Amino acid sequence: MKQNTKDWLQYGSALAMLASAIIIAVINFLLEHLIHSSVLVYVSEALAFVAAVFGIATYTNHKIRQLGDRLRDELSDEFSHDKQ
């Protein structure tokens, strides 16, 4: 599986989960004029999932980019010392 496909599956499932939580909350409110505690639990779990998907992806991409930059700097310093 390509990295791009994996990312689209993660983001798609997170957005679908968020949309389902919003839809269920709105339907529950329109039918009962209040939001039941079980619906609130589902919404909170959906928000935690969405935050985890987007947060972990952003964090790992940032750390990998930092590691790559650090390695590039160390290698360029080492090669510049070898040429002198």
Summary of the structure (lengths in Angstrom):
residues: 84
radius of gyration: 21.8
end to end distance: 44.7
largest distance: 77.3
contacts: 191
relative contact order: 0.09
helix: 92%
strand: 0%
